[in-house]
Amino acid sequence: MTINADNQNPIMNSAEERRRRFLEEFEKPFKCEKCNERFKKKKYLREHKSEVHSY
Ligand SMILES: [Zn+2]
């Protein structure tokens, strides 16, 4: 069995994907439930909501 580093392994990809998503959720835990945009701070989410989803 040979391991080709250039070959994109789908298992590796999904692990990488999970890691990325985890980091994203960790860094930006505040998610807008209307457009799924993420924010680092609750304040930013509040500002976003008042600007983009103001009514
Ligand atoms: Zn939004």
mmCIF file of the protein (N, C-alpha, C, O) and its ligand, coordinates in Angstrom:
data_MODEL
# 
_entry.id   MODEL 
# 
loop_
_entity.id 
_entity.type 
_entity.pdbx_number_of_molecules 
1 polymer     1 
2 non-polymer 1 
# 
_entity_poly.entity_id                      1 
_entity_poly.type                           'polypeptide(L)' 
_entity_poly.nstd_linkage                   no 
_entity_poly.nstd_monomer                   no 
_entity_poly.pdbx_seq_one_letter_code       MTINADNQNPIMNSAEERRRRFLEEFEKPFKCEKCNERFKKKKYLREHKSEVHSY 
_entity_poly.pdbx_seq_one_letter_code_can   MTINADNQNPIMNSAEERRRRFLEEFEKPFKCEKCNERFKKKKYLREHKSEVHSY 
_entity_poly.pdbx_strand_id                 A 
# 
loop_
_entity_poly_seq.entity_id 
_entity_poly_seq.num 
_entity_poly_seq.mon_id 
_entity_poly_seq.hetero 
1 1  MET n 
1 2  THR n 
1 3  ILE n 
1 4  ASN n 
1 5  ALA n 
1 6  ASP n 
1 7  ASN n 
1 8  GLN n 
1 9  ASN n 
1 10 PRO n 
1 11 ILE n 
1 12 MET n 
1 13 ASN n 
1 14 SER n 
1 15 ALA n 
1 16 GLU n 
1 17 GLU n 
1 18 ARG n 
1 19 ARG n 
1 20 ARG n 
1 21 ARG n 
1 22 PHE n 
1 23 LEU n 
1 24 GLU n 
1 25 GLU n 
1 26 PHE n 
1 27 GLU n 
1 28 LYS n 
1 29 PRO n 
1 30 PHE n 
1 31 LYS n 
1 32 CYS n 
1 33 GLU n 
1 34 LYS n 
1 35 CYS n 
1 36 ASN n 
1 37 GLU n 
1 38 ARG n 
1 39 PHE n 
1 40 LYS n 
1 41 LYS n 
1 42 LYS n 
1 43 LYS n 
1 44 TYR n 
1 45 LEU n 
1 46 ARG n 
1 47 GLU n 
1 48 HIS n 
1 49 LYS n 
1 50 SER n 
1 51 GLU n 
1 52 VAL n 
1 53 HIS n 
1 54 SER n 
1 55 TYR n 
# 
loop_
_struct_asym.id 
_struct_asym.entity_id 
A 1 
B 2 
# 
loop_
_chem_comp.id 
_chem_comp.type 
_chem_comp.mon_nstd_flag 
ALA 'L-peptide linking' y 
ARG 'L-peptide linking' y 
ASN 'L-peptide linking' y 
ASP 'L-peptide linking' y 
CYS 'L-peptide linking' y 
GLN 'L-peptide linking' y 
GLU 'L-peptide linking' y 
HIS 'L-peptide linking' y 
ILE 'L-peptide linking' y 
LEU 'L-peptide linking' y 
LYS 'L-peptide linking' y 
MET 'L-peptide linking' y 
PHE 'L-peptide linking' y 
PRO 'L-peptide linking' y 
SER 'L-peptide linking' y 
THR 'L-peptide linking' y 
TYR 'L-peptide linking' y 
VAL 'L-peptide linking' y 
ZN  non-polymer         . 
# 
_pdbx_entity_nonpoly.entity_id   2 
_pdbx_entity_nonpoly.name        ? 
_pdbx_entity_nonpoly.comp_id     ZN 
# 
_pdbx_nonpoly_scheme.asym_id         B 
_pdbx_nonpoly_scheme.entity_id       2 
_pdbx_nonpoly_scheme.mon_id          ZN 
_pdbx_nonpoly_scheme.ndb_seq_num     1 
_pdbx_nonpoly_scheme.pdb_seq_num     101 
_pdbx_nonpoly_scheme.auth_seq_num    101 
_pdbx_nonpoly_scheme.pdb_mon_id      ZN 
_pdbx_nonpoly_scheme.auth_mon_id     ZN 
_pdbx_nonpoly_scheme.pdb_strand_id   A 
_pdbx_nonpoly_scheme.pdb_ins_code    . 
# 
loop_
_atom_site.group_PDB 
_atom_site.id 
_atom_site.type_symbol 
_atom_site.label_atom_id 
_atom_site.label_alt_id 
_atom_site.label_comp_id 
_atom_site.label_asym_id 
_atom_site.label_entity_id 
_atom_site.label_seq_id 
_atom_site.pdbx_PDB_ins_code 
_atom_site.Cartn_x 
_atom_site.Cartn_y 
_atom_site.Cartn_z 
_atom_site.occupancy 
_atom_site.B_iso_or_equiv 
_atom_site.pdbx_formal_charge 
_atom_site.auth_seq_id 
_atom_site.auth_comp_id 
_atom_site.auth_asym_id 
_atom_site.auth_atom_id 
_atom_site.pdbx_PDB_model_num 
ATOM   1   N  N  . MET A 1 1  ? 0.846   -1.210 0.000  1.00 0.00 ? 1   MET A N  1 
ATOM   2   C  CA . MET A 1 1  ? 0.000   0.000  0.000  1.00 0.00 ? 1   MET A CA 1 
ATOM   3   C  C  . MET A 1 1  ? 0.878   1.255  0.000  1.00 0.00 ? 1   MET A C  1 
ATOM   4   O  O  . MET A 1 1  ? 1.758   1.423  0.844  1.00 0.00 ? 1   MET A O  1 
ATOM   5   N  N  . THR A 1 2  ? 0.616   2.107  -0.950 1.00 0.00 ? 2   THR A N  1 
ATOM   6   C  CA . THR A 1 2  ? 1.389   3.342  -1.019 1.00 0.00 ? 2   THR A CA 1 
ATOM   7   C  C  . THR A 1 2  ? 0.502   4.540  -0.675 1.00 0.00 ? 2   THR A C  1 
ATOM   8   O  O  . THR A 1 2  ? -0.691  4.572  -0.977 1.00 0.00 ? 2   THR A O  1 
ATOM   9   N  N  . ILE A 1 3  ? 1.111   5.481  -0.056 1.00 0.00 ? 3   ILE A N  1 
ATOM   10  C  CA . ILE A 1 3  ? 0.365   6.703  0.286  1.00 0.00 ? 3   ILE A CA 1 
ATOM   11  C  C  . ILE A 1 3  ? 0.896   7.857  -0.555 1.00 0.00 ? 3   ILE A C  1 
ATOM   12  O  O  . ILE A 1 3  ? 2.056   8.253  -0.446 1.00 0.00 ? 3   ILE A O  1 
ATOM   13  N  N  . ASN A 1 4  ? 0.040   8.364  -1.367 1.00 0.00 ? 4   ASN A N  1 
ATOM   14  C  CA . ASN A 1 4  ? 0.407   9.481  -2.223 1.00 0.00 ? 4   ASN A CA 1 
ATOM   15  C  C  . ASN A 1 4  ? -0.053  10.782 -1.559 1.00 0.00 ? 4   ASN A C  1 
ATOM   16  O  O  . ASN A 1 4  ? -1.247  11.008 -1.364 1.00 0.00 ? 4   ASN A O  1 
ATOM   17  N  N  . ALA A 1 5  ? 0.896   11.608 -1.226 1.00 0.00 ? 5   ALA A N  1 
ATOM   18  C  CA . ALA A 1 5  ? 0.582   12.848 -0.517 1.00 0.00 ? 5   ALA A CA 1 
ATOM   19  C  C  . ALA A 1 5  ? -0.211  13.824 -1.390 1.00 0.00 ? 5   ALA A C  1 
ATOM   20  O  O  . ALA A 1 5  ? -0.972  14.656 -0.895 1.00 0.00 ? 5   ALA A O  1 
ATOM   21  N  N  . ASP A 1 6  ? -0.010  13.696 -2.698 1.00 0.00 ? 6   ASP A N  1 
ATOM   22  C  CA . ASP A 1 6  ? -0.722  14.596 -3.608 1.00 0.00 ? 6   ASP A CA 1 
ATOM   23  C  C  . ASP A 1 6  ? -2.166  14.169 -3.835 1.00 0.00 ? 6   ASP A C  1 
ATOM   24  O  O  . ASP A 1 6  ? -3.023  14.955 -4.238 1.00 0.00 ? 6   ASP A O  1 
ATOM   25  N  N  . ASN A 1 7  ? -2.395  12.891 -3.559 1.00 0.00 ? 7   ASN A N  1 
ATOM   26  C  CA . ASN A 1 7  ? -3.744  12.373 -3.767 1.00 0.00 ? 7   ASN A CA 1 
ATOM   27  C  C  . ASN A 1 7  ? -4.669  12.875 -2.653 1.00 0.00 ? 7   ASN A C  1 
ATOM   28  O  O  . ASN A 1 7  ? -4.384  12.699 -1.468 1.00 0.00 ? 7   ASN A O  1 
ATOM   29  N  N  . GLN A 1 8  ? -5.744  13.482 -3.040 1.00 0.00 ? 8   GLN A N  1 
ATOM   30  C  CA . GLN A 1 8  ? -6.694  14.024 -2.065 1.00 0.00 ? 8   GLN A CA 1 
ATOM   31  C  C  . GLN A 1 8  ? -7.540  12.890 -1.490 1.00 0.00 ? 8   GLN A C  1 
ATOM   32  O  O  . GLN A 1 8  ? -8.361  12.284 -2.178 1.00 0.00 ? 8   GLN A O  1 
ATOM   33  N  N  . ASN A 1 9  ? -7.317  12.637 -0.253 1.00 0.00 ? 9   ASN A N  1 
ATOM   34  C  CA . ASN A 1 9  ? -8.046  11.576 0.426  1.00 0.00 ? 9   ASN A CA 1 
ATOM   35  C  C  . ASN A 1 9  ? -9.382  12.122 0.960  1.00 0.00 ? 9   ASN A C  1 
ATOM   36  O  O  . ASN A 1 9  ? -9.386  13.085 1.727  1.00 0.00 ? 9   ASN A O  1 
ATOM   37  N  N  . PRO A 1 10 ? -10.493 11.529 0.572  1.00 0.00 ? 10  PRO A N  1 
ATOM   38  C  CA . PRO A 1 10 ? -11.794 12.051 1.009  1.00 0.00 ? 10  PRO A CA 1 
ATOM   39  C  C  . PRO A 1 10 ? -11.988 12.013 2.519  1.00 0.00 ? 10  PRO A C  1 
ATOM   40  O  O  . PRO A 1 10 ? -12.686 12.855 3.084  1.00 0.00 ? 10  PRO A O  1 
ATOM   41  N  N  . ILE A 1 11 ? -11.365 11.026 3.171  1.00 0.00 ? 11  ILE A N  1 
ATOM   42  C  CA . ILE A 1 11 ? -11.468 10.967 4.631  1.00 0.00 ? 11  ILE A CA 1 
ATOM   43  C  C  . ILE A 1 11 ? -10.712 12.131 5.257  1.00 0.00 ? 11  ILE A C  1 
ATOM   44  O  O  . ILE A 1 11 ? -11.186 12.768 6.198  1.00 0.00 ? 11  ILE A O  1 
ATOM   45  N  N  . MET A 1 12 ? -9.529  12.396 4.715  1.00 0.00 ? 12  MET A N  1 
ATOM   46  C  CA . MET A 1 12 ? -8.746  13.536 5.170  1.00 0.00 ? 12  MET A CA 1 
ATOM   47  C  C  . MET A 1 12 ? -9.497  14.835 4.926  1.00 0.00 ? 12  MET A C  1 
ATOM   48  O  O  . MET A 1 12 ? -9.503  15.735 5.766  1.00 0.00 ? 12  MET A O  1 
ATOM   49  N  N  . ASN A 1 13 ? -10.123 14.915 3.771  1.00 0.00 ? 13  ASN A N  1 
ATOM   50  C  CA . ASN A 1 13 ? -10.884 16.122 3.441  1.00 0.00 ? 13  ASN A CA 1 
ATOM   51  C  C  . ASN A 1 13 ? -12.003 16.388 4.428  1.00 0.00 ? 13  ASN A C  1 
ATOM   52  O  O  . ASN A 1 13 ? -12.207 17.526 4.850  1.00 0.00 ? 13  ASN A O  1 
ATOM   53  N  N  . SER A 1 14 ? -12.721 15.351 4.793  1.00 0.00 ? 14  SER A N  1 
ATOM   54  C  CA . SER A 1 14 ? -13.834 15.566 5.715  1.00 0.00 ? 14  SER A CA 1 
ATOM   55  C  C  . SER A 1 14 ? -13.323 15.899 7.115  1.00 0.00 ? 14  SER A C  1 
ATOM   56  O  O  . SER A 1 14 ? -13.954 16.657 7.852  1.00 0.00 ? 14  SER A O  1 
ATOM   57  N  N  . ALA A 1 15 ? -12.165 15.319 7.478  1.00 0.00 ? 15  ALA A N  1 
ATOM   58  C  CA . ALA A 1 15 ? -11.566 15.656 8.773  1.00 0.00 ? 15  ALA A CA 1 
ATOM   59  C  C  . ALA A 1 15 ? -11.118 17.114 8.775  1.00 0.00 ? 15  ALA A C  1 
ATOM   60  O  O  . ALA A 1 15 ? -11.304 17.845 9.748  1.00 0.00 ? 15  ALA A O  1 
ATOM   61  N  N  . GLU A 1 16 ? -10.527 17.509 7.663  1.00 0.00 ? 16  GLU A N  1 
ATOM   62  C  CA . GLU A 1 16 ? -10.098 18.896 7.509  1.00 0.00 ? 16  GLU A CA 1 
ATOM   63  C  C  . GLU A 1 16 ? -11.301 19.835 7.538  1.00 0.00 ? 16  GLU A C  1 
ATOM   64  O  O  . GLU A 1 16 ? -11.266 20.906 8.143  1.00 0.00 ? 16  GLU A O  1 
ATOM   65  N  N  . GLU A 1 17 ? -12.346 19.407 6.876  1.00 0.00 ? 17  GLU A N  1 
ATOM   66  C  CA . GLU A 1 17 ? -13.588 20.172 6.828  1.00 0.00 ? 17  GLU A CA 1 
ATOM   67  C  C  . GLU A 1 17 ? -14.182 20.343 8.232  1.00 0.00 ? 17  GLU A C  1 
ATOM   68  O  O  . GLU A 1 17 ? -14.612 21.430 8.617  1.00 0.00 ? 17  GLU A O  1 
ATOM   69  N  N  . ARG A 1 18 ? -14.190 19.248 8.974  1.00 0.00 ? 18  ARG A N  1 
ATOM   70  C  CA . ARG A 1 18 ? -14.711 19.298 10.349 1.00 0.00 ? 18  ARG A CA 1 
ATOM   71  C  C  . ARG A 1 18 ? -13.874 20.228 11.204 1.00 0.00 ? 18  ARG A C  1 
ATOM   72  O  O  . ARG A 1 18 ? -14.395 21.008 12.001 1.00 0.00 ? 18  ARG A O  1 
ATOM   73  N  N  . ARG A 1 19 ? -12.542 20.127 11.018 1.00 0.00 ? 19  ARG A N  1 
ATOM   74  C  CA . ARG A 1 19 ? -11.627 20.957 11.794 1.00 0.00 ? 19  ARG A CA 1 
ATOM   75  C  C  . ARG A 1 19 ? -11.860 22.442 11.501 1.00 0.00 ? 19  ARG A C  1 
ATOM   76  O  O  . ARG A 1 19 ? -11.885 23.289 12.394 1.00 0.00 ? 19  ARG A O  1 
ATOM   77  N  N  . ARG A 1 20 ? -12.029 22.711 10.205 1.00 0.00 ? 20  ARG A N  1 
ATOM   78  C  CA . ARG A 1 20 ? -12.253 24.091 9.780  1.00 0.00 ? 20  ARG A CA 1 
ATOM   79  C  C  . ARG A 1 20 ? -13.560 24.628 10.372 1.00 0.00 ? 20  ARG A C  1 
ATOM   80  O  O  . ARG A 1 20 ? -13.626 25.754 10.865 1.00 0.00 ? 20  ARG A O  1 
ATOM   81  N  N  . ARG A 1 21 ? -14.585 23.793 10.309 1.00 0.00 ? 21  ARG A N  1 
ATOM   82  C  CA . ARG A 1 21 ? -15.889 24.200 10.837 1.00 0.00 ? 21  ARG A CA 1 
ATOM   83  C  C  . ARG A 1 21 ? -15.817 24.415 12.346 1.00 0.00 ? 21  ARG A C  1 
ATOM   84  O  O  . ARG A 1 21 ? -16.408 25.350 12.886 1.00 0.00 ? 21  ARG A O  1 
ATOM   85  N  N  . PHE A 1 22 ? -15.084 23.534 13.006 1.00 0.00 ? 22  PHE A N  1 
ATOM   86  C  CA . PHE A 1 22 ? -14.920 23.663 14.452 1.00 0.00 ? 22  PHE A CA 1 
ATOM   87  C  C  . PHE A 1 22 ? -14.236 24.977 14.792 1.00 0.00 ? 22  PHE A C  1 
ATOM   88  O  O  . PHE A 1 22 ? -14.670 25.704 15.686 1.00 0.00 ? 22  PHE A O  1 
ATOM   89  N  N  . LEU A 1 23 ? -13.157 25.276 14.068 1.00 0.00 ? 23  LEU A N  1 
ATOM   90  C  CA . LEU A 1 23 ? -12.422 26.511 14.310 1.00 0.00 ? 23  LEU A CA 1 
ATOM   91  C  C  . LEU A 1 23 ? -13.296 27.730 14.044 1.00 0.00 ? 23  LEU A C  1 
ATOM   92  O  O  . LEU A 1 23 ? -13.254 28.717 14.780 1.00 0.00 ? 23  LEU A O  1 
ATOM   93  N  N  . GLU A 1 24 ? -14.070 27.645 13.002 1.00 0.00 ? 24  GLU A N  1 
ATOM   94  C  CA . GLU A 1 24 ? -14.962 28.741 12.646 1.00 0.00 ? 24  GLU A CA 1 
ATOM   95  C  C  . GLU A 1 24 ? -15.994 28.973 13.747 1.00 0.00 ? 24  GLU A C  1 
ATOM   96  O  O  . GLU A 1 24 ? -16.255 30.110 14.139 1.00 0.00 ? 24  GLU A O  1 
ATOM   97  N  N  . GLU A 1 25 ? -16.576 27.881 14.238 1.00 0.00 ? 25  GLU A N  1 
ATOM   98  C  CA . GLU A 1 25 ? -17.557 28.008 15.310 1.00 0.00 ? 25  GLU A CA 1 
ATOM   99  C  C  . GLU A 1 25 ? -16.917 28.483 16.596 1.00 0.00 ? 25  GLU A C  1 
ATOM   100 O  O  . GLU A 1 25 ? -17.525 29.198 17.393 1.00 0.00 ? 25  GLU A O  1 
ATOM   101 N  N  . PHE A 1 26 ? -15.665 28.065 16.779 1.00 0.00 ? 26  PHE A N  1 
ATOM   102 C  CA . PHE A 1 26 ? -14.940 28.470 17.977 1.00 0.00 ? 26  PHE A CA 1 
ATOM   103 C  C  . PHE A 1 26 ? -14.621 29.957 17.924 1.00 0.00 ? 26  PHE A C  1 
ATOM   104 O  O  . PHE A 1 26 ? -14.755 30.672 18.917 1.00 0.00 ? 26  PHE A O  1 
ATOM   105 N  N  . GLU A 1 27 ? -14.195 30.409 16.747 1.00 0.00 ? 27  GLU A N  1 
ATOM   106 C  CA . GLU A 1 27 ? -13.812 31.816 16.595 1.00 0.00 ? 27  GLU A CA 1 
ATOM   107 C  C  . GLU A 1 27 ? -15.013 32.740 16.468 1.00 0.00 ? 27  GLU A C  1 
ATOM   108 O  O  . GLU A 1 27 ? -15.009 33.871 16.954 1.00 0.00 ? 27  GLU A O  1 
ATOM   109 N  N  . LYS A 1 28 ? -16.047 32.225 15.797 1.00 0.00 ? 28  LYS A N  1 
ATOM   110 C  CA . LYS A 1 28 ? -17.230 33.050 15.587 1.00 0.00 ? 28  LYS A CA 1 
ATOM   111 C  C  . LYS A 1 28 ? -18.474 32.302 16.058 1.00 0.00 ? 28  LYS A C  1 
ATOM   112 O  O  . LYS A 1 28 ? -19.207 31.729 15.253 1.00 0.00 ? 28  LYS A O  1 
ATOM   113 N  N  . PRO A 1 29 ? -18.697 32.312 17.341 1.00 0.00 ? 29  PRO A N  1 
ATOM   114 C  CA . PRO A 1 29 ? -19.791 31.513 17.897 1.00 0.00 ? 29  PRO A CA 1 
ATOM   115 C  C  . PRO A 1 29 ? -21.171 32.115 17.697 1.00 0.00 ? 29  PRO A C  1 
ATOM   116 O  O  . PRO A 1 29 ? -22.178 31.451 17.945 1.00 0.00 ? 29  PRO A O  1 
ATOM   117 N  N  . PHE A 1 30 ? -21.231 33.351 17.256 1.00 0.00 ? 30  PHE A N  1 
ATOM   118 C  CA . PHE A 1 30 ? -22.543 33.991 17.099 1.00 0.00 ? 30  PHE A CA 1 
ATOM   119 C  C  . PHE A 1 30 ? -23.010 33.923 15.660 1.00 0.00 ? 30  PHE A C  1 
ATOM   120 O  O  . PHE A 1 30 ? -22.429 34.547 14.773 1.00 0.00 ? 30  PHE A O  1 
ATOM   121 N  N  . LYS A 1 31 ? -24.044 33.172 15.446 1.00 0.00 ? 31  LYS A N  1 
ATOM   122 C  CA . LYS A 1 31 ? -24.526 32.958 14.087 1.00 0.00 ? 31  LYS A CA 1 
ATOM   123 C  C  . LYS A 1 31 ? -25.875 33.619 13.882 1.00 0.00 ? 31  LYS A C  1 
ATOM   124 O  O  . LYS A 1 31 ? -26.781 33.519 14.710 1.00 0.00 ? 31  LYS A O  1 
ATOM   125 N  N  . CYS A 1 32 ? -25.978 34.300 12.746 1.00 0.00 ? 32  CYS A N  1 
ATOM   126 C  CA . CYS A 1 32 ? -27.256 34.881 12.379 1.00 0.00 ? 32  CYS A CA 1 
ATOM   127 C  C  . CYS A 1 32 ? -28.159 33.757 11.873 1.00 0.00 ? 32  CYS A C  1 
ATOM   128 O  O  . CYS A 1 32 ? -27.800 33.029 10.947 1.00 0.00 ? 32  CYS A O  1 
ATOM   129 N  N  . GLU A 1 33 ? -29.317 33.626 12.479 1.00 0.00 ? 33  GLU A N  1 
ATOM   130 C  CA . GLU A 1 33 ? -30.197 32.519 12.095 1.00 0.00 ? 33  GLU A CA 1 
ATOM   131 C  C  . GLU A 1 33 ? -30.925 32.797 10.787 1.00 0.00 ? 33  GLU A C  1 
ATOM   132 O  O  . GLU A 1 33 ? -31.561 31.903 10.229 1.00 0.00 ? 33  GLU A O  1 
ATOM   133 N  N  . LYS A 1 34 ? -30.835 34.022 10.299 1.00 0.00 ? 34  LYS A N  1 
ATOM   134 C  CA . LYS A 1 34 ? -31.513 34.365 9.044  1.00 0.00 ? 34  LYS A CA 1 
ATOM   135 C  C  . LYS A 1 34 ? -30.657 34.140 7.809  1.00 0.00 ? 34  LYS A C  1 
ATOM   136 O  O  . LYS A 1 34 ? -31.164 33.709 6.773  1.00 0.00 ? 34  LYS A O  1 
ATOM   137 N  N  . CYS A 1 35 ? -29.358 34.429 7.907  1.00 0.00 ? 35  CYS A N  1 
ATOM   138 C  CA . CYS A 1 35 ? -28.506 34.245 6.738  1.00 0.00 ? 35  CYS A CA 1 
ATOM   139 C  C  . CYS A 1 35 ? -27.280 33.379 7.016  1.00 0.00 ? 35  CYS A C  1 
ATOM   140 O  O  . CYS A 1 35 ? -26.422 33.209 6.149  1.00 0.00 ? 35  CYS A O  1 
ATOM   141 N  N  . ASN A 1 36 ? -27.203 32.834 8.232  1.00 0.00 ? 36  ASN A N  1 
ATOM   142 C  CA . ASN A 1 36 ? -26.120 31.924 8.612  1.00 0.00 ? 36  ASN A CA 1 
ATOM   143 C  C  . ASN A 1 36 ? -24.733 32.572 8.625  1.00 0.00 ? 36  ASN A C  1 
ATOM   144 O  O  . ASN A 1 36 ? -23.720 31.874 8.636  1.00 0.00 ? 36  ASN A O  1 
ATOM   145 N  N  . GLU A 1 37 ? -24.692 33.859 8.624  1.00 0.00 ? 37  GLU A N  1 
ATOM   146 C  CA . GLU A 1 37 ? -23.407 34.518 8.721  1.00 0.00 ? 37  GLU A CA 1 
ATOM   147 C  C  . GLU A 1 37 ? -22.927 34.443 10.171 1.00 0.00 ? 37  GLU A C  1 
ATOM   148 O  O  . GLU A 1 37 ? -23.720 34.484 11.111 1.00 0.00 ? 37  GLU A O  1 
ATOM   149 N  N  . ARG A 1 38 ? -21.597 34.331 10.323 1.00 0.00 ? 38  ARG A N  1 
ATOM   150 C  CA . ARG A 1 38 ? -21.053 34.162 11.666 1.00 0.00 ? 38  ARG A CA 1 
ATOM   151 C  C  . ARG A 1 38 ? -20.317 35.397 12.144 1.00 0.00 ? 38  ARG A C  1 
ATOM   152 O  O  . ARG A 1 38 ? -19.735 36.143 11.356 1.00 0.00 ? 38  ARG A O  1 
ATOM   153 N  N  . PHE A 1 39 ? -20.355 35.599 13.469 1.00 0.00 ? 39  PHE A N  1 
ATOM   154 C  CA . PHE A 1 39 ? -19.711 36.767 14.036 1.00 0.00 ? 39  PHE A CA 1 
ATOM   155 C  C  . PHE A 1 39 ? -18.917 36.420 15.276 1.00 0.00 ? 39  PHE A C  1 
ATOM   156 O  O  . PHE A 1 39 ? -19.266 35.529 16.050 1.00 0.00 ? 39  PHE A O  1 
ATOM   157 N  N  . LYS A 1 40 ? -17.846 37.153 15.431 1.00 0.00 ? 40  LYS A N  1 
ATOM   158 C  CA . LYS A 1 40 ? -16.947 36.925 16.549 1.00 0.00 ? 40  LYS A CA 1 
ATOM   159 C  C  . LYS A 1 40 ? -17.582 37.389 17.853 1.00 0.00 ? 40  LYS A C  1 
ATOM   160 O  O  . LYS A 1 40 ? -17.410 36.768 18.902 1.00 0.00 ? 40  LYS A O  1 
ATOM   161 N  N  . LYS A 1 41 ? -18.305 38.472 17.769 1.00 0.00 ? 41  LYS A N  1 
ATOM   162 C  CA . LYS A 1 41 ? -18.894 39.041 18.978 1.00 0.00 ? 41  LYS A CA 1 
ATOM   163 C  C  . LYS A 1 41 ? -20.394 39.229 18.822 1.00 0.00 ? 41  LYS A C  1 
ATOM   164 O  O  . LYS A 1 41 ? -20.918 39.443 17.729 1.00 0.00 ? 41  LYS A O  1 
ATOM   165 N  N  . LYS A 1 42 ? -21.057 39.141 19.966 1.00 0.00 ? 42  LYS A N  1 
ATOM   166 C  CA . LYS A 1 42 ? -22.505 39.284 19.970 1.00 0.00 ? 42  LYS A CA 1 
ATOM   167 C  C  . LYS A 1 42 ? -22.926 40.665 19.463 1.00 0.00 ? 42  LYS A C  1 
ATOM   168 O  O  . LYS A 1 42 ? -23.958 40.834 18.814 1.00 0.00 ? 42  LYS A O  1 
ATOM   169 N  N  . LYS A 1 43 ? -22.087 41.632 19.788 1.00 0.00 ? 43  LYS A N  1 
ATOM   170 C  CA . LYS A 1 43 ? -22.314 43.003 19.352 1.00 0.00 ? 43  LYS A CA 1 
ATOM   171 C  C  . LYS A 1 43 ? -22.385 43.092 17.824 1.00 0.00 ? 43  LYS A C  1 
ATOM   172 O  O  . LYS A 1 43 ? -23.255 43.761 17.266 1.00 0.00 ? 43  LYS A O  1 
ATOM   173 N  N  . TYR A 1 44 ? -21.437 42.390 17.150 1.00 0.00 ? 44  TYR A N  1 
ATOM   174 C  CA . TYR A 1 44 ? -21.403 42.412 15.691 1.00 0.00 ? 44  TYR A CA 1 
ATOM   175 C  C  . TYR A 1 44 ? -22.653 41.779 15.107 1.00 0.00 ? 44  TYR A C  1 
ATOM   176 O  O  . TYR A 1 44 ? -23.200 42.248 14.109 1.00 0.00 ? 44  TYR A O  1 
ATOM   177 N  N  . LEU A 1 45 ? -23.093 40.710 15.744 1.00 0.00 ? 45  LEU A N  1 
ATOM   178 C  CA . LEU A 1 45 ? -24.308 40.046 15.288 1.00 0.00 ? 45  LEU A CA 1 
ATOM   179 C  C  . LEU A 1 45 ? -25.507 40.979 15.425 1.00 0.00 ? 45  LEU A C  1 
ATOM   180 O  O  . LEU A 1 45 ? -26.362 41.061 14.543 1.00 0.00 ? 45  LEU A O  1 
ATOM   181 N  N  . ARG A 1 46 ? -25.542 41.672 16.546 1.00 0.00 ? 46  ARG A N  1 
ATOM   182 C  CA . ARG A 1 46 ? -26.637 42.614 16.783 1.00 0.00 ? 46  ARG A CA 1 
ATOM   183 C  C  . ARG A 1 46 ? -26.625 43.733 15.743 1.00 0.00 ? 46  ARG A C  1 
ATOM   184 O  O  . ARG A 1 46 ? -27.666 44.123 15.215 1.00 0.00 ? 46  ARG A O  1 
ATOM   185 N  N  . GLU A 1 47 ? -25.431 44.237 15.464 1.00 0.00 ? 47  GLU A N  1 
ATOM   186 C  CA . GLU A 1 47 ? -25.293 45.295 14.452 1.00 0.00 ? 47  GLU A CA 1 
ATOM   187 C  C  . GLU A 1 47 ? -25.696 44.789 13.070 1.00 0.00 ? 47  GLU A C  1 
ATOM   188 O  O  . GLU A 1 47 ? -26.389 45.468 12.313 1.00 0.00 ? 47  GLU A O  1 
ATOM   189 N  N  . HIS A 1 48 ? -25.244 43.586 12.771 1.00 0.00 ? 48  HIS A N  1 
ATOM   190 C  CA . HIS A 1 48 ? -25.597 42.965 11.494 1.00 0.00 ? 48  HIS A CA 1 
ATOM   191 C  C  . HIS A 1 48 ? -27.108 42.844 11.346 1.00 0.00 ? 48  HIS A C  1 
ATOM   192 O  O  . HIS A 1 48 ? -27.673 43.189 10.308 1.00 0.00 ? 48  HIS A O  1 
ATOM   193 N  N  . LYS A 1 49 ? -27.746 42.353 12.388 1.00 0.00 ? 49  LYS A N  1 
ATOM   194 C  CA . LYS A 1 49 ? -29.191 42.175 12.349 1.00 0.00 ? 49  LYS A CA 1 
ATOM   195 C  C  . LYS A 1 49 ? -29.916 43.499 12.150 1.00 0.00 ? 49  LYS A C  1 
ATOM   196 O  O  . LYS A 1 49 ? -30.877 43.590 11.386 1.00 0.00 ? 49  LYS A O  1 
ATOM   197 N  N  . SER A 1 50 ? -29.441 44.519 12.847 1.00 0.00 ? 50  SER A N  1 
ATOM   198 C  CA . SER A 1 50 ? -30.139 45.813 12.708 1.00 0.00 ? 50  SER A CA 1 
ATOM   199 C  C  . SER A 1 50 ? -29.895 46.461 11.349 1.00 0.00 ? 50  SER A C  1 
ATOM   200 O  O  . SER A 1 50 ? -30.707 47.250 10.864 1.00 0.00 ? 50  SER A O  1 
ATOM   201 N  N  . GLU A 1 51 ? -28.743 46.107 10.737 1.00 0.00 ? 51  GLU A N  1 
ATOM   202 C  CA . GLU A 1 51 ? -28.460 46.684 9.423  1.00 0.00 ? 51  GLU A CA 1 
ATOM   203 C  C  . GLU A 1 51 ? -29.100 45.887 8.282  1.00 0.00 ? 51  GLU A C  1 
ATOM   204 O  O  . GLU A 1 51 ? -29.703 46.460 7.374  1.00 0.00 ? 51  GLU A O  1 
ATOM   205 N  N  . VAL A 1 52 ? -28.962 44.565 8.342  1.00 0.00 ? 52  VAL A N  1 
ATOM   206 C  CA . VAL A 1 52 ? -29.375 43.725 7.222  1.00 0.00 ? 52  VAL A CA 1 
ATOM   207 C  C  . VAL A 1 52 ? -30.816 43.219 7.357  1.00 0.00 ? 52  VAL A C  1 
ATOM   208 O  O  . VAL A 1 52 ? -31.559 43.137 6.379  1.00 0.00 ? 52  VAL A O  1 
ATOM   209 N  N  . HIS A 1 53 ? -31.184 42.885 8.589  1.00 0.00 ? 53  HIS A N  1 
ATOM   210 C  CA . HIS A 1 53 ? -32.522 42.344 8.807  1.00 0.00 ? 53  HIS A CA 1 
ATOM   211 C  C  . HIS A 1 53 ? -33.307 43.303 9.707  1.00 0.00 ? 53  HIS A C  1 
ATOM   212 O  O  . HIS A 1 53 ? -33.866 42.910 10.731 1.00 0.00 ? 53  HIS A O  1 
ATOM   213 N  N  . SER A 1 54 ? -33.329 44.524 9.308  1.00 0.00 ? 54  SER A N  1 
ATOM   214 C  CA . SER A 1 54 ? -33.890 45.533 10.213 1.00 0.00 ? 54  SER A CA 1 
ATOM   215 C  C  . SER A 1 54 ? -35.411 45.480 10.346 1.00 0.00 ? 54  SER A C  1 
ATOM   216 O  O  . SER A 1 54 ? -35.983 46.097 11.245 1.00 0.00 ? 54  SER A O  1 
ATOM   217 N  N  . TYR A 1 55 ? -36.062 44.742 9.448  1.00 0.00 ? 55  TYR A N  1 
ATOM   218 C  CA . TYR A 1 55 ? -37.518 44.665 9.602  1.00 0.00 ? 55  TYR A CA 1 
ATOM   219 C  C  . TYR A 1 55 ? -38.090 43.299 9.278  1.00 0.00 ? 55  TYR A C  1 
ATOM   220 O  O  . TYR A 1 55 ? -39.301 43.100 9.367  1.00 0.00 ? 55  TYR A O  1 
HETATM 221 ZN ZN . ZN  B 2 .  ? -28.085 37.824 8.842  1.00 0.00 2 101 ZN  A ZN 1 
# 
